[in-house]
């Protein structure tokens, strides 16, 4: 099954989009991720110092479940990899992974609290790494939210660092067409270069954010200069398909 975008002039319901994009393997990984997160919570109760890697499954489980639908695009050749098509995966599927993990961890947490194991662990060490006495009262929800954020971030990073460059290298004409650029031979090379700059633009934006938020002046200045140069170069190089963009209502000028 390949993920699809609706043909021009047609709409696709969310249910139909979900059926086309949320594969059986992705659903299996979501279930495994939810169960793994519950296992991580149970192990974390006895992990006073936060040294057992299994405890990390509380957020790694939902993170991997949320990111997998984007990761699997690496071997699903028929998929449209344009950012407009892939972007909903970044926000919707990590939510599924997080909700499944919250339910699974919630059940485990209720059982552990009812049995007194969490209270006993807190009595033994009030600074418990995962269940501190003055810490969050509903750990399952906290780590479900962390898993959502981690899954979204992992999906975006994988797309920018792996999927986008791979498509430009292996299927450049498809990439150009999906981004509504001119597919003519005359503009093929310049559009391919413009697309190749996109991951660098995203990385540059991250470097700018780090520089400004962390007060690293030289990094902020350097990243900003490089970012401006990359954006200007990409805009100058790209030749868009004005007819296709006009048909979809996108701005073409």
Steps between C-alpha positions, in 0.01 A plus 500: 500500500641840412398827659306727275396859461151559362479579130450864402145610571427211736512488876611216721333439834722455803390139528599430138832681547567298814423172324737592215784624718492309831640166393455168679871490603465851644199391706688196625794721603253731679367208705852379578602853596205533738574168667871585520420829674294314763790260554732798539275649767488177699880472487539869587331450837801299616749720316577741784798668332376500140779266386292227332465568124171306493343788694558724199237302312243719674571766239698307239207263444254769388779690324587208273131421447439857391805528277472162326237610242756752375795259529325239286484740206866414441393168344153590367601611153161614371448760769475873434782644712419868456497686831134599461402133476732361767454775758165369639686181596726698730214629714225237475682168536713597803169591666377144447822363648471733799133420568565126484792537739299715743228235514747213546713686755188631672376148564845394622526805724156440655593140574839598647344768720220271613750232597701753699821445302536864398437620857757252629757619245438862599529413868836337433623806311295820488732624223417200281625576148165427331250523786626774730258585781472861384506405130214464250209301640397343169825373350327315217360821351830685539699236312227461241538872421879467491459205263281710271760776482785254449308313228421819314861618522637162389265490200596851387873436543480173306308667220741792470825307545413172322182493292529835326864454391429141390212608282706776341777251424291201393175656374574863418231535234235375739622745765486789253149407385367450854621847599325652197819611329564511127579146386649600165852381417620859469429571868568154640849566635423832669181368662685196628763724660229723650334197659835372627541825693179448700647266767787743546249783545322304774829417673599865474175607665569261788852639536357854508253403771776345710723802454234753601340304784831392655668836459774368270560819304744372239275205418193722468678741264663226290182290477293804403743598224512146363121465526438818303746391232339155471145636480590761239686241293207254516249768399714618209567148374152350515269516202144426604219350296267802494218311332487225764526746785223714354278192476554423868463862607862534610677831457730483202647845478 
